Amino acid sequence: MIIFENVSKIYKNGVVGLRDINLRIEDGEFVSVIGLSGAGKSTFLRSINRLTDITKGDIRINEVSVTRAGKKQLRNIRCQIGMISQSFNLVKRSTVQKNVLSGRLGYYSTLKSILGLFSREDYERTKEALKQVGLLEKLHSRSDELSGGQQQRVSIARTLVQQAEIILADEPVASLDPVTTLKIMKDLKDINENRKKTIIINLHSVELAKEFSTRILAFKEGRIVFDGTPEKLSKEELEKIYEKNVGKEKEGSRHGDKRYDTL
Ligand SMILES: Nc1ncnc2c1ncn2[C@@H]1O[C@H](COP(=O)(O)OP(=O)(O)OP(=O)(O)O)[C@@H](O)[C@H]1O
């Protein structure tokens, strides 16, 4: 369970990232985070594993404070949290196998990590994770030989071997075509439903958020302005969230994919 208690974030230049967020996310939820560019979605996501430090309040995961965690505790917390990003964050010149194995690094001492001394179980876990995302045959390929969608699946496999209980996905489909986008979303949904992982995902597509989530959070100027099920996200709510820029959002579609731009 993730708890946000009176959380605010003000960047050093005075820009407000988050304003007084109070929130509770239960294990196994699939939460999509939507809102205009600059609304605070990434700040919210990155504060959960403390890639961004908050300036006020407290964030707790299973009753352990992320905010006050020392170095070792933070390392343990981060072990439980997988991260997927728009740019995949793979070591491009390394093999798929090595990239997926790196999901285990948090479980090893620094020396073993440097030497790359992984156990036989971890090699098995890597194969199993790649099988789950349909990429086992790419085990020994270089990561930069893969398509964007395949690279994103490698980063999903990495969170699987990490055995992360929470997966944070920061616009994971922003650079992908509509067909690949759907595959990635289905992979995440499958992991959510069958492996009972909590998924928190930033999305620019309202349609995808509605189709895949159990809960939608909308941010505006650092505040949560909607928190509910996809069914409750009415046209009126969307107009509030997007400041009636709904039509413009359609025009600005990154893939020109009308299916996901209809509200
Ligand atoms: N490192 C930073 N320093 C200063 N201001 C920042 C920093 N990172 C983000 N901001 C500001 O904080 C606000 C929230 O940004 P954030 O990246 O969380 O928004 P977002 O909803 O994720 O946007 P996008 O959809 O464009 O990724 C914005 O006004 C942004 O300019």
PDBQT file of the ligand as one rigid body, heavy atoms in Angstrom, charges set to zero:
ROOT
HETATM    1  N1  LIG A 301      13.780  19.582 -12.322  1.00  0.00    +0.000 N 
HETATM    2  C1  LIG A 301      12.862  20.547 -12.368  1.00  0.00    +0.000 A 
HETATM    3  N2  LIG A 301      13.158  21.807 -12.004  1.00  0.00    +0.000 NA
HETATM    4  C2  LIG A 301      12.240  22.786 -12.023  1.00  0.00    +0.000 A 
HETATM    5  N3  LIG A 301      10.950  22.603 -12.392  1.00  0.00    +0.000 NA
HETATM    6  C3  LIG A 301      10.584  21.374 -12.781  1.00  0.00    +0.000 A 
HETATM    7  C4  LIG A 301      11.521  20.282 -12.790  1.00  0.00    +0.000 A 
HETATM    8  N4  LIG A 301      10.871  19.175 -13.211  1.00  0.00    +0.000 NA
HETATM    9  C5  LIG A 301       9.605  19.550 -13.457  1.00  0.00    +0.000 A 
HETATM   10  N5  LIG A 301       9.427  20.867 -13.199  1.00  0.00    +0.000 N 
HETATM   11  C6  LIG A 301       8.184  21.638 -13.310  1.00  0.00    +0.000 C 
HETATM   12  O1  LIG A 301       7.227  21.050 -12.451  1.00  0.00    +0.000 OA
HETATM   13  C7  LIG A 301       5.946  21.057 -13.057  1.00  0.00    +0.000 C 
HETATM   14  C8  LIG A 301       5.424  19.624 -13.132  1.00  0.00    +0.000 C 
HETATM   15  O2  LIG A 301       6.260  18.914 -14.047  1.00  0.00    +0.000 OA
HETATM   16  P1  LIG A 301       6.058  17.374 -14.411  1.00  0.00    +0.000 P 
HETATM   17  O3  LIG A 301       7.215  16.955 -15.232  1.00  0.00    +0.000 OA
HETATM   18  O4  LIG A 301       5.775  16.649 -13.163  1.00  0.00    +0.000 OA
HETATM   19  O5  LIG A 301       4.730  17.439 -15.291  1.00  0.00    +0.000 OA
HETATM   20  P2  LIG A 301       4.050  16.315 -16.210  1.00  0.00    +0.000 P 
HETATM   21  O6  LIG A 301       2.600  16.362 -15.933  1.00  0.00    +0.000 OA
HETATM   22  O7  LIG A 301       4.749  15.029 -16.023  1.00  0.00    +0.000 OA
HETATM   23  O8  LIG A 301       4.358  16.871 -17.669  1.00  0.00    +0.000 OA
HETATM   24  P3  LIG A 301       4.585  16.069 -19.058  1.00  0.00    +0.000 P 
HETATM   25  O9  LIG A 301       3.276  15.456 -19.406  1.00  0.00    +0.000 OA
HETATM   26  O10 LIG A 301       4.972  17.156 -20.025  1.00  0.00    +0.000 OA
HETATM   27  O11 LIG A 301       5.686  15.070 -18.835  1.00  0.00    +0.000 OA
HETATM   28  C9  LIG A 301       6.102  21.735 -14.399  1.00  0.00    +0.000 C 
HETATM   29  O12 LIG A 301       5.764  23.091 -14.275  1.00  0.00    +0.000 OA
HETATM   30  C10 LIG A 301       7.576  21.571 -14.712  1.00  0.00    +0.000 C 
HETATM   31  O13 LIG A 301       8.050  22.626 -15.528  1.00  0.00    +0.000 OA
ENDROOT
TORSDOF 0
